[in-house]
Amino acid sequence: MSRLQVLTDAQWARILPLLPTSDGKRGTRLHDHRPVVEGITYRYRRGIAWRDVPAEFGPWQTVWKRHRRFAGDGTWDRVLAVLLAEADSRGLVDWNVSVDSAINRAHQHGTNLTRPAQVTGGRIELHESAGRAG
């Protein structure tokens, strides 16, 4: 496997049938999905910007557009659902979840609680704003 090949042939053989084809459709033909899908995977694994995707995966615009198209039409959701179901049926998925509730803060405006007028400036503040707007 090369430095830029991120999927094995077995992994690709499993994903390929789940991807859409352009057979029988008008317009631009979807070229080989493998370099584009590997470019998307490479980008997420490395945590890089779309523009920094190596040219070996094709133009970064193509990689981004295909990712956006697949995200919009539900392709990624279907791929994940099928692969997750297969892994679960083989007992490869551990459904135990650990949640840490140490700190979870919300911004003061993220709450739905009202605050007393003394704290916010109350009615006077509202009237001053209305006067400036007029």
SVG drawing of the C-alpha trace seen along z (x, -y; Angstrom):
<svg xmlns="http://www.w3.org/2000/svg" viewBox="-39 -58 43 71">
<polyline fill="none" stroke="black" stroke-width="0.4" points="0.0,0.0 1.4,-3.4 1.7,-6.4 -1.5,-7.9 -3.6,-4.8 -5.8,-4.8 -8.2,-1.9 -7.2,1.7 -8.6,3.5 -10.9,5.5 -12.3,2.3 -12.8,0.7 -14.6,3.8 -17.0,3.5 -17.7,-0.2 -17.9,-0.4 -21.3,1.3 -22.8,-1.2 -21.8,-4.3 -24.0,-5.8 -23.2,-5.4 -23.9,-7.7 -25.1,-4.8 -28.2,-5.8 -28.1,-9.4 -27.6,-12.5 -24.8,-15.0 -21.3,-14.6 -20.2,-11.1 -18.9,-10.3 -15.3,-9.2 -13.6,-6.6 -14.7,-7.1 -11.7,-5.4 -9.2,-8.3 -11.9,-10.8 -13.1,-8.7 -9.6,-8.1 -8.9,-11.8 -11.9,-12.4 -10.7,-9.8 -7.2,-11.2 -8.4,-14.7 -10.4,-13.6 -7.6,-11.4 -5.0,-14.2 -7.3,-17.0 -6.2,-19.2 -8.1,-21.8 -9.7,-20.7 -7.1,-22.8 -4.3,-20.8 -5.5,-17.4 -2.6,-16.0 -3.0,-16.2 -2.8,-12.4 -6.4,-12.2 -7.5,-14.6 -8.3,-18.3 -9.3,-19.3 -12.5,-20.9 -13.6,-17.5 -12.9,-15.8 -14.9,-18.5 -17.8,-18.5 -18.1,-14.7 -18.1,-14.7 -20.7,-17.4 -22.9,-15.6 -22.7,-12.3 -23.4,-14.0 -26.4,-15.8 -28.0,-12.8 -27.6,-10.5 -24.9,-8.3 -22.6,-8.5 -25.5,-7.7 -26.3,-4.6 -22.7,-3.5 -22.3,-3.9 -25.6,-2.1 -24.7,0.9 -21.1,1.2 -22.2,0.7 -24.9,3.4 -22.4,5.8 -19.9,5.1 -22.5,5.4 -23.7,8.8 -20.2,10.1 -19.9,8.8 -17.3,6.2 -19.1,3.3 -19.0,2.5 -22.1,0.5 -20.9,-0.5 -20.7,-4.2 -18.9,-6.2 -20.1,-9.8 -18.1,-12.3 -20.2,-15.0 -17.4,-16.9 -18.2,-20.3 -20.9,-21.4 -21.4,-25.2 -23.8,-27.2 -23.4,-30.8 -25.6,-33.2 -27.7,-33.7 -28.0,-30.0 -30.4,-29.5 -34.2,-30.1 -34.3,-31.6 -35.3,-35.2 -33.0,-37.4 -34.1,-40.2 -34.3,-43.7 -31.5,-44.9 -29.0,-42.6 -29.8,-43.4 -30.6,-47.0 -34.3,-46.2 -36.8,-48.6 -34.5,-51.6 -32.1,-49.8 -34.9,-48.8 -36.2,-52.4 -32.8,-53.8 -32.3,-51.4 -35.7,-52.2 -35.0,-55.9 -31.7,-55.4 -33.5,-53.3 -36.1,-55.9"/>
</svg>
